[in-house]
Every structure is written in C-alpha cells, then in structure tokens.
Amino acid sequence: MKLDEITLFFNKISSKKNKKLDSKLKFEFDDGVVFVDDTKDKIEINNLDLKSDCSIKISNSNFEKLIKKELNISMALISGDIIIEGDMNIALKISDLFE
C-alpha cells in the first residue's frame, strides 16, 4: 500500500469519524506522512509533516495489515514495528478511526 492509497483511505473514513480524537495525529510511513487534524469542525487530512500531539511510525505494509486486522498491535509495539511518540491517550483512541 503506497502513501497515496493510505491518504485516500484516511479521507474516506474521515467523513464519518469527526471528533473521535479531538487532536492532531501524524502517521509516519516509509514514503511520507499522513497528518490528521481532528481539532476542527471537519477532519483535515494532508501529507504535510506538521507538529502533532501524537506521532505513529509504522511501515506501509504493517499499516495495511493493521487495517485488515492481520496485525497484533501489542506484539507490533513490543517488537518495535509500531513506534508511538507523544500523547499515549490519543494513540489509545486510534482504533475508533478504523471501526
């Protein structure tokens, strides 16, 4: 899954998930970033490397496994396949985006 496909995925889910996080979140992938700003009336999605409340580093392939529910998040965190920086409370709410 490439960055443009991941960005499209976030744009599709953002229309019905507003105010789940009420924060700024950045996903850092192999080929760029997806920045999610859920502090406004409508979620803004872009590929700018902006300051966020929480940053998640994950490979493109592991993100694809994550959204297909093929990745054990706990094991991925322990093994370093997913790295979370910043507000951990926001990271705990991320699953709300994918429901």
Sequence and secondary structure as in RCSB ss.txt:
>XXXX:A:sequence
MKLDEITLFFNKISSKKNKKLDSKLKFEFDDGVVFVDDTKDKIEINNLDLKSDCSIKISNSNFEKLIKKELNISM
ALISGDIIIEGDMNIALKISDLFE
>XXXX:A:secstr
  HHHHHHHHHHHHTT TTSS SEEEEEETTEEEEEE SSSS EEE      SEEEEE HHHHHHHHTT S HHH
HHHHTSEEEEE HHHHHHGGGGG 
